[in-house]
Amino acid sequence: MARPKGALNKRPAIPRVLLTDAMAKLAVAVGSGEPWAVQAVIDRWMPKLKPVTPEDSIDARVLEARIFELVEMEQRIAALESKSDDK
């Protein structure tokens, strides 16, 4: 939802010197391999993966085909086991 026209931003502005200092410290932390810093950069740079695949995507079709294969295989194994039990 957008802010109404003319409304002021309620978040206080962060002074540029603090932002510059924070970015410099983050760069040093990433450079020294700090896991929290690397994770912070990755989280900001790449969006989080969604746990749900859209129904109309190629991934969803692949998953449906794989599930179908597994169900069919399970049914075939059950049929073979019932035949061997009858003997």
Biopython code that builds the backbone (N, CA, C, O; Angstrom):
import numpy as np
from Bio.PDB.StructureBuilder import StructureBuilder

atoms = [
    (1, "MET", "N", (0.845, -1.171, 0.000)),
    (1, "MET", "CA", (0.000, 0.000, 0.000)),
    (1, "MET", "C", (0.889, 1.233, 0.000)),
    (1, "MET", "O", (1.795, 1.346, 0.826)),
    (2, "ALA", "N", (0.642, 2.134, -0.898)),
    (2, "ALA", "CA", (1.454, 3.339, -1.034)),
    (2, "ALA", "C", (1.050, 4.382, -0.009)),
    (2, "ALA", "O", (-0.066, 4.393, 0.509)),
    (3, "ARG", "N", (1.993, 5.242, 0.256)),
    (3, "ARG", "CA", (1.727, 6.366, 1.154)),
    (3, "ARG", "C", (0.855, 7.380, 0.454)),
    (3, "ARG", "O", (1.022, 7.599, -0.746)),
    (4, "PRO", "N", (-0.079, 8.012, 1.166)),
    (4, "PRO", "CA", (-0.893, 9.053, 0.533)),
    (4, "PRO", "C", (-0.010, 10.213, 0.070)),
    (4, "PRO", "O", (1.043, 10.481, 0.649)),
    (5, "LYS", "N", (-0.456, 10.884, -0.972)),
    (5, "LYS", "CA", (0.305, 12.010, -1.506)),
    (5, "LYS", "C", (0.482, 13.079, -0.431)),
    (5, "LYS", "O", (-0.475, 13.483, 0.229)),
    (6, "GLY", "N", (1.703, 13.518, -0.273)),
    (6, "GLY", "CA", (1.987, 14.575, 0.696)),
    (6, "GLY", "C", (2.342, 14.061, 2.082)),
    (6, "GLY", "O", (2.767, 14.846, 2.930)),
    (7, "ALA", "N", (2.181, 12.771, 2.338)),
    (7, "ALA", "CA", (2.519, 12.223, 3.656)),
    (7, "ALA", "C", (4.038, 12.147, 3.797)),
    (7, "ALA", "O", (4.756, 11.894, 2.830)),
    (8, "LEU", "N", (4.499, 12.369, 5.001)),
    (8, "LEU", "CA", (5.938, 12.349, 5.257)),
    (8, "LEU", "C", (6.397, 10.931, 5.606)),
    (8, "LEU", "O", (5.640, 10.124, 6.145)),
    (9, "ASN", "N", (7.648, 10.660, 5.284)),
    (9, "ASN", "CA", (8.255, 9.389, 5.643)),
    (9, "ASN", "C", (8.473, 9.390, 7.153)),
    (9, "ASN", "O", (9.131, 10.285, 7.683)),
    (10, "LYS", "N", (7.925, 8.390, 7.851)),
    (10, "LYS", "CA", (8.011, 8.380, 9.310)),
    (10, "LYS", "C", (9.326, 7.811, 9.821)),
    (10, "LYS", "O", (9.657, 7.964, 10.997)),
    (11, "ARG", "N", (10.084, 7.147, 8.931)),
    (11, "ARG", "CA", (11.385, 6.634, 9.365)),
    (11, "ARG", "C", (12.401, 7.768, 9.340)),
    (11, "ARG", "O", (12.462, 8.528, 8.374)),
    (12, "PRO", "N", (13.189, 7.881, 10.386)),
    (12, "PRO", "CA", (14.197, 8.941, 10.378)),
    (12, "PRO", "C", (15.297, 8.620, 9.365)),
    (12, "PRO", "O", (15.645, 7.455, 9.169)),
    (13, "ALA", "N", (15.829, 9.633, 8.738)),
    (13, "ALA", "CA", (16.907, 9.451, 7.763)),
    (13, "ALA", "C", (18.186, 9.068, 8.493)),
    (13, "ALA", "O", (18.511, 9.630, 9.539)),
    (14, "ILE", "N", (18.909, 8.102, 7.929)),
    (14, "ILE", "CA", (20.193, 7.703, 8.503)),
    (14, "ILE", "C", (21.267, 8.572, 7.873)),
    (14, "ILE", "O", (21.354, 8.672, 6.649)),
    (15, "PRO", "N", (22.085, 9.202, 8.706)),
    (15, "PRO", "CA", (23.137, 10.072, 8.157)),
    (15, "PRO", "C", (24.058, 9.293, 7.206)),
    (15, "PRO", "O", (24.412, 8.146, 7.479)),
    (16, "ARG", "N", (24.435, 9.915, 6.108)),
    (16, "ARG", "CA", (25.261, 9.280, 5.087)),
    (16, "ARG", "C", (26.580, 8.765, 5.668)),
    (16, "ARG", "O", (27.070, 7.717, 5.246)),
    (17, "VAL", "N", (27.154, 9.481, 6.619)),
    (17, "VAL", "CA", (28.430, 9.050, 7.201)),
    (17, "VAL", "C", (28.269, 7.705, 7.920)),
    (17, "VAL", "O", (29.183, 6.881, 7.891)),
    (18, "LEU", "N", (27.114, 7.474, 8.568)),
    (18, "LEU", "CA", (26.877, 6.199, 9.232)),
    (18, "LEU", "C", (26.712, 5.071, 8.218)),
    (18, "LEU", "O", (27.210, 3.964, 8.423)),
    (19, "LEU", "N", (26.015, 5.357, 7.131)),
    (19, "LEU", "CA", (25.854, 4.348, 6.087)),
    (19, "LEU", "C", (27.193, 3.986, 5.455)),
    (19, "LEU", "O", (27.480, 2.814, 5.212)),
    (20, "THR", "N", (28.005, 4.999, 5.194)),
    (20, "THR", "CA", (29.321, 4.760, 4.607)),
    (20, "THR", "C", (30.182, 3.942, 5.547)),
    (20, "THR", "O", (30.883, 3.028, 5.112)),
    (21, "ASP", "N", (30.139, 4.257, 6.823)),
    (21, "ASP", "CA", (30.914, 3.533, 7.829)),
    (21, "ASP", "C", (30.429, 2.084, 7.939)),
    (21, "ASP", "O", (31.238, 1.161, 8.031)),
    (22, "ALA", "N", (29.115, 1.891, 7.929)),
    (22, "ALA", "CA", (28.555, 0.542, 8.022)),
    (22, "ALA", "C", (28.953, -0.295, 6.810)),
    (22, "ALA", "O", (29.297, -1.468, 6.956)),
    (23, "MET", "N", (28.910, 0.293, 5.619)),
    (23, "MET", "CA", (29.292, -0.439, 4.414)),
    (23, "MET", "C", (30.775, -0.796, 4.430)),
    (23, "MET", "O", (31.161, -1.879, 3.991)),
    (24, "ALA", "N", (31.602, 0.113, 4.935)),
    (24, "ALA", "CA", (33.038, -0.171, 5.024)),
    (24, "ALA", "C", (33.298, -1.327, 5.995)),
    (24, "ALA", "O", (34.112, -2.206, 5.713)),
    (25, "LYS", "N", (32.603, -1.323, 7.136)),
    (25, "LYS", "CA", (32.778, -2.400, 8.111)),
    (25, "LYS", "C", (32.261, -3.732, 7.565)),
    (25, "LYS", "O", (32.851, -4.783, 7.813)),
    (26, "LEU", "N", (31.166, -3.680, 6.827)),
    (26, "LEU", "CA", (30.635, -4.886, 6.214)),
    (26, "LEU", "C", (31.625, -5.437, 5.187)),
    (26, "LEU", "O", (31.842, -6.647, 5.114)),
    (27, "ALA", "N", (32.220, -4.552, 4.401)),
    (27, "ALA", "CA", (33.200, -4.983, 3.401)),
    (27, "ALA", "C", (34.408, -5.647, 4.070)),
    (27, "ALA", "O", (34.918, -6.651, 3.573)),
    (28, "VAL", "N", (34.858, -5.099, 5.177)),
    (28, "VAL", "CA", (35.985, -5.688, 5.904)),
    (28, "VAL", "C", (35.586, -7.063, 6.447)),
    (28, "VAL", "O", (36.363, -8.014, 6.358)),
    (29, "ALA", "N", (34.380, -7.170, 7.007)),
    (29, "ALA", "CA", (33.913, -8.443, 7.567)),
    (29, "ALA", "C", (33.779, -9.504, 6.479)),
    (29, "ALA", "O", (34.151, -10.658, 6.692)),
    (30, "VAL", "N", (33.258, -9.129, 5.330)),
    (30, "VAL", "CA", (33.135, -10.078, 4.214)),
    (30, "VAL", "C", (34.523, -10.481, 3.745)),
    (30, "VAL", "O", (34.774, -11.655, 3.471)),
    (31, "GLY", "N", (35.416, -9.519, 3.652)),
    (31, "GLY", "CA", (36.784, -9.800, 3.226)),
    (31, "GLY", "C", (37.511, -10.751, 4.147)),
    (31, "GLY", "O", (38.349, -11.531, 3.695)),
    (32, "SER", "N", (37.204, -10.701, 5.438)),
    (32, "SER", "CA", (37.858, -11.605, 6.390)),
    (32, "SER", "C", (37.081, -12.901, 6.577)),
    (32, "SER", "O", (37.442, -13.734, 7.408)),
    (33, "GLY", "N", (36.015, -13.068, 5.805)),
    (33, "GLY", "CA", (35.284, -14.339, 5.818)),
    (33, "GLY", "C", (34.319, -14.529, 6.967)),
    (33, "GLY", "O", (34.000, -15.666, 7.316)),
    (34, "GLU", "N", (33.855, -13.471, 7.554)),
    (34, "GLU", "CA", (32.876, -13.583, 8.642)),
    (34, "GLU", "C", (31.574, -14.158, 8.086)),
    (34, "GLU", "O", (30.978, -13.560, 7.190)),
    (35, "PRO", "N", (31.118, -15.306, 8.599)),
    (35, "PRO", "CA", (29.915, -15.937, 8.049)),
    (35, "PRO", "C", (28.672, -15.050, 8.105)),
    (35, "PRO", "O", (27.880, -15.052, 7.163)),
    (36, "TRP", "N", (28.486, -14.299, 9.177)),
    (36, "TRP", "CA", (27.302, -13.449, 9.296)),
    (36, "TRP", "C", (27.295, -12.370, 8.222)),
    (36, "TRP", "O", (26.239, -12.016, 7.697)),
    (37, "ALA", "N", (28.477, -11.846, 7.896)),
    (37, "ALA", "CA", (28.570, -10.782, 6.898)),
    (37, "ALA", "C", (28.301, -11.335, 5.495)),
    (37, "ALA", "O", (27.579, -10.730, 4.702)),
    (38, "VAL", "N", (28.890, -12.483, 5.212)),
    (38, "VAL", "CA", (28.662, -13.110, 3.908)),
    (38, "VAL", "C", (27.176, -13.428, 3.742)),
    (38, "VAL", "O", (26.600, -13.180, 2.683)),
    (39, "GLN", "N", (26.559, -13.976, 4.789)),
    (39, "GLN", "CA", (25.139, -14.313, 4.728)),
    (39, "GLN", "C", (24.277, -13.057, 4.547)),
    (39, "GLN", "O", (23.284, -13.084, 3.820)),
    (40, "ALA", "N", (24.657, -11.962, 5.205)),
    (40, "ALA", "CA", (23.902, -10.718, 5.071)),
    (40, "ALA", "C", (23.950, -10.201, 3.637)),
    (40, "ALA", "O", (22.942, -9.728, 3.113)),
    (41, "VAL", "N", (25.106, -10.288, 3.007)),
    (41, "VAL", "CA", (25.237, -9.830, 1.626)),
    (41, "VAL", "C", (24.433, -10.734, 0.688)),
    (41, "VAL", "O", (23.736, -10.243, -0.201)),
    (42, "ILE", "N", (24.529, -12.050, 0.884)),
    (42, "ILE", "CA", (23.787, -12.989, 0.039)),
    (42, "ILE", "C", (22.286, -12.784, 0.208)),
    (42, "ILE", "O", (21.550, -12.763, -0.779)),
    (43, "ASP", "N", (21.826, -12.633, 1.445)),
    (43, "ASP", "CA", (20.395, -12.422, 1.698)),
    (43, "ASP", "C", (19.877, -11.163, 1.015)),
    (43, "ASP", "O", (18.740, -11.129, 0.546)),
    (44, "ARG", "N", (20.693, -10.151, 0.961)),
    (44, "ARG", "CA", (20.272, -8.891, 0.345)),
    (44, "ARG", "C", (20.350, -8.958, -1.176)),
    (44, "ARG", "O", (19.546, -8.339, -1.872)),
    (45, "TRP", "N", (21.328, -9.719, -1.693)),
    (45, "TRP", "CA", (21.570, -9.767, -3.118)),
    (45, "TRP", "C", (20.645, -10.741, -3.845)),
    (45, "TRP", "O", (20.176, -10.455, -4.947)),
    (46, "MET", "N", (20.386, -11.893, -3.222)),
    (46, "MET", "CA", (19.559, -12.912, -3.857)),
    (46, "MET", "C", (18.257, -13.074, -3.084)),
    (46, "MET", "O", (18.282, -13.150, -1.856)),
    (47, "PRO", "N", (17.125, -13.129, -3.770)),
    (47, "PRO", "CA", (15.866, -13.328, -3.048)),
    (47, "PRO", "C", (15.789, -14.733, -2.465)),
    (47, "PRO", "O", (16.385, -15.672, -2.993)),
    (48, "LYS", "N", (15.056, -14.861, -1.380)),
    (48, "LYS", "CA", (14.862, -16.170, -0.754)),
    (48, "LYS", "C", (14.083, -17.067, -1.701)),
    (48, "LYS", "O", (13.217, -16.600, -2.441)),
    (49, "LEU", "N", (14.391, -18.341, -1.673)),
    (49, "LEU", "CA", (13.660, -19.296, -2.492)),
    (49, "LEU", "C", (12.277, -19.516, -1.905)),
    (49, "LEU", "O", (12.106, -19.574, -0.687)),
    (50, "LYS", "N", (11.307, -19.636, -2.774)),
    (50, "LYS", "CA", (9.952, -19.883, -2.320)),
    (50, "LYS", "C", (9.739, -21.387, -2.204)),
    (50, "LYS", "O", (10.168, -22.141, -3.078)),
    (51, "PRO", "N", (9.082, -21.830, -1.136)),
    (51, "PRO", "CA", (8.880, -23.264, -0.962)),
    (51, "PRO", "C", (7.816, -23.852, -1.868)),
    (51, "PRO", "O", (7.700, -25.073, -1.966)),
    (52, "VAL", "N", (7.039, -23.015, -2.528)),
    (52, "VAL", "CA", (5.945, -23.497, -3.368)),
    (52, "VAL", "C", (6.280, -23.225, -4.830)),
    (52, "VAL", "O", (6.650, -22.110, -5.198)),
    (53, "THR", "N", (6.145, -24.255, -5.653)),
    (53, "THR", "CA", (6.377, -24.114, -7.084)),
    (53, "THR", "C", (5.062, -23.715, -7.742)),
    (53, "THR", "O", (4.037, -24.354, -7.502)),
    (54, "PRO", "N", (5.071, -22.665, -8.573)),
    (54, "PRO", "CA", (3.830, -22.275, -9.261)),
    (54, "PRO", "C", (3.293, -23.424, -10.109)),
    (54, "PRO", "O", (4.060, -24.160, -10.730)),
    (55, "GLU", "N", (1.972, -23.570, -10.130)),
    (55, "GLU", "CA", (1.339, -24.694, -10.813)),
    (55, "GLU", "C", (1.620, -24.722, -12.305)),
    (55, "GLU", "O", (1.706, -25.805, -12.885)),
    (56, "ASP", "N", (1.763, -23.591, -12.933)),
    (56, "ASP", "CA", (1.923, -23.558, -14.384)),
    (56, "ASP", "C", (3.384, -23.526, -14.835)),
    (56, "ASP", "O", (3.661, -23.251, -16.003)),
    (57, "SER", "N", (4.318, -23.804, -13.929)),
    (57, "SER", "CA", (5.729, -23.741, -14.292)),
    (57, "SER", "C", (6.233, -25.088, -14.801)),
    (57, "SER", "O", (5.599, -26.125, -14.609)),
    (58, "ILE", "N", (7.379, -25.041, -15.449)),
    (58, "ILE", "CA", (8.014, -26.272, -15.935)),
    (58, "ILE", "C", (8.423, -27.133, -14.746)),
    (58, "ILE", "O", (8.315, -28.358, -14.804)),
    (59, "ASP", "N", (8.889, -26.509, -13.677)),
    (59, "ASP", "CA", (9.276, -27.264, -12.482)),
    (59, "ASP", "C", (8.108, -28.073, -11.933)),
    (59, "ASP", "O", (8.286, -29.214, -11.508)),
    (60, "ALA", "N", (6.918, -27.487, -11.942)),
    (60, "ALA", "CA", (5.736, -28.194, -11.441)),
    (60, "ALA", "C", (5.433, -29.397, -12.316)),
    (60, "ALA", "O", (5.060, -30.455, -11.811)),
    (61, "ARG", "N", (5.591, -29.246, -13.618)),
    (61, "ARG", "CA", (5.342, -30.374, -14.525)),
    (61, "ARG", "C", (6.351, -31.489, -14.296)),
    (61, "ARG", "O", (5.993, -32.667, -14.313)),
    (62, "VAL", "N", (7.599, -31.128, -14.083)),
    (62, "VAL", "CA", (8.633, -32.135, -13.812)),
    (62, "VAL", "C", (8.324, -32.862, -12.510)),
    (62, "VAL", "O", (8.440, -34.086, -12.436)),
    (63, "LEU", "N", (7.934, -32.114, -11.490)),
    (63, "LEU", "CA", (7.595, -32.739, -10.214)),
    (63, "LEU", "C", (6.394, -33.670, -10.345)),
    (63, "LEU", "O", (6.391, -34.760, -9.774)),
    (64, "GLU", "N", (5.383, -33.255, -11.088)),
    (64, "GLU", "CA", (4.209, -34.104, -11.299)),
    (64, "GLU", "C", (4.589, -35.391, -12.026)),
    (64, "GLU", "O", (4.107, -36.469, -11.680)),
    (65, "ALA", "N", (5.453, -35.276, -13.033)),
    (65, "ALA", "CA", (5.889, -36.469, -13.774)),
    (65, "ALA", "C", (6.667, -37.406, -12.861)),
    (65, "ALA", "O", (6.492, -38.623, -12.925)),
    (66, "ARG", "N", (7.514, -36.855, -12.026)),
    (66, "ARG", "CA", (8.312, -37.686, -11.105)),
    (66, "ARG", "C", (7.402, -38.379, -10.092)),
    (66, "ARG", "O", (7.590, -39.559, -9.793)),
    (67, "ILE", "N", (6.435, -37.665, -9.572)),
    (67, "ILE", "CA", (5.501, -38.264, -8.617)),
    (67, "ILE", "C", (4.714, -39.378, -9.291)),
    (67, "ILE", "O", (4.496, -40.436, -8.700)),
    (68, "PHE", "N", (4.286, -39.141, -10.533)),
    (68, "PHE", "CA", (3.559, -40.166, -11.274)),
    (68, "PHE", "C", (4.426, -41.410, -11.440)),
    (68, "PHE", "O", (3.948, -42.529, -11.256)),
    (69, "GLU", "N", (5.701, -41.219, -11.788)),
    (69, "GLU", "CA", (6.616, -42.351, -11.948)),
    (69, "GLU", "C", (6.743, -43.140, -10.648)),
    (69, "GLU", "O", (6.722, -44.371, -10.659)),
    (70, "LEU", "N", (6.871, -42.443, -9.548)),
    (70, "LEU", "CA", (7.031, -43.112, -8.259)),
    (70, "LEU", "C", (5.777, -43.884, -7.859)),
    (70, "LEU", "O", (5.866, -45.003, -7.354)),
    (71, "VAL", "N", (4.617, -43.287, -8.085)),
    (71, "VAL", "CA", (3.355, -43.965, -7.762)),
    (71, "VAL", "C", (3.195, -45.204, -8.628)),
    (71, "VAL", "O", (2.812, -46.266, -8.137)),
    (72, "GLU", "N", (3.488, -45.068, -9.918)),
    (72, "GLU", "CA", (3.383, -46.208, -10.830)),
    (72, "GLU", "C", (4.351, -47.318, -10.421)),
    (72, "GLU", "O", (3.993, -48.495, -10.454)),
    (73, "MET", "N", (5.566, -46.951, -10.037)),
    (73, "MET", "CA", (6.540, -47.946, -9.610)),
    (73, "MET", "C", (6.057, -48.657, -8.339)),
    (73, "MET", "O", (6.189, -49.874, -8.208)),
    (74, "GLU", "N", (5.506, -47.892, -7.423)),
    (74, "GLU", "CA", (4.990, -48.487, -6.182)),
    (74, "GLU", "C", (3.866, -49.482, -6.488)),
    (74, "GLU", "O", (3.799, -50.549, -5.878)),
    (75, "GLN", "N", (2.994, -49.139, -7.420)),
    (75, "GLN", "CA", (1.900, -50.039, -7.793)),
    (75, "GLN", "C", (2.440, -51.307, -8.450)),
    (75, "GLN", "O", (1.941, -52.399, -8.177)),
    (76, "ARG", "N", (3.437, -51.184, -9.298)),
    (76, "ARG", "CA", (4.035, -52.355, -9.953)),
    (76, "ARG", "C", (4.704, -53.269, -8.939)),
    (76, "ARG", "O", (4.581, -54.491, -9.022)),
    (77, "ILE", "N", (5.405, -52.683, -7.988)),
    (77, "ILE", "CA", (6.064, -53.489, -6.951)),
    (77, "ILE", "C", (5.017, -54.210, -6.110)),
    (77, "ILE", "O", (5.179, -55.388, -5.792)),
    (78, "ALA", "N", (3.945, -53.509, -5.751)),
    (78, "ALA", "CA", (2.882, -54.133, -4.965)),
    (78, "ALA", "C", (2.258, -55.296, -5.738)),
    (78, "ALA", "O", (1.955, -56.333, -5.147)),
    (79, "ALA", "N", (2.064, -55.140, -7.043)),
    (79, "ALA", "CA", (1.491, -56.210, -7.865)),
    (79, "ALA", "C", (2.439, -57.402, -7.925)),
    (79, "ALA", "O", (1.997, -58.547, -7.825)),
    (80, "LEU", "N", (3.732, -57.149, -8.086)),
    (80, "LEU", "CA", (4.703, -58.232, -8.108)),
    (80, "LEU", "C", (4.764, -58.960, -6.775)),
    (80, "LEU", "O", (4.857, -60.187, -6.739)),
    (81, "GLU", "N", (4.712, -58.211, -5.678)),
    (81, "GLU", "CA", (4.743, -58.829, -4.355)),
    (81, "GLU", "C", (3.501, -59.672, -4.121)),
    (81, "GLU", "O", (3.592, -60.743, -3.520)),
    (82, "SER", "N", (2.343, -59.214, -4.581)),
    (82, "SER", "CA", (1.124, -60.005, -4.383)),
    (82, "SER", "C", (1.173, -61.283, -5.226)),
    (82, "SER", "O", (0.677, -62.324, -4.795)),
    (83, "LYS", "N", (1.767, -61.214, -6.420)),
    (83, "LYS", "CA", (1.917, -62.423, -7.247)),
    (83, "LYS", "C", (2.849, -63.430, -6.584)),
    (83, "LYS", "O", (2.599, -64.634, -6.614)),
    (84, "SER", "N", (3.939, -62.920, -5.977)),
    (84, "SER", "CA", (4.878, -63.845, -5.347)),
    (84, "SER", "C", (4.307, -64.435, -4.059)),
    (84, "SER", "O", (4.677, -65.543, -3.668)),
    (85, "ASP", "N", (3.409, -63.704, -3.398)),
    (85, "ASP", "CA", (2.752, -64.212, -2.193)),
    (85, "ASP", "C", (1.764, -65.333, -2.544)),
    (85, "ASP", "O", (1.546, -66.247, -1.750)),
    (86, "ASP", "N", (1.174, -65.252, -3.739)),
    (86, "ASP", "CA", (0.194, -66.257, -4.175)),
    (86, "ASP", "C", (0.859, -67.585, -4.492)),
    (86, "ASP", "O", (0.203, -68.624, -4.421)),
    (87, "LYS", "N", (2.118, -67.586, -4.834)),
    (87, "LYS", "CA", (2.803, -68.831, -5.230)),
    (87, "LYS", "C", (3.191, -69.665, -4.056)),
    (87, "LYS", "O", (3.773, -70.737, -4.225)),
]
sb = StructureBuilder()
sb.init_structure("model")
sb.init_model(0)
sb.init_chain("A")
sb.init_seg("    ")
for serial, (resi, resn, name, xyz) in enumerate(atoms, 1):
    if name == "N":
        sb.init_residue(resn, " ", resi, " ")
    sb.init_atom(name, np.array(xyz, "f"), 0.0, 1.0, " ", f" {name:<3s}", serial, name[0])
structure = sb.get_structure()
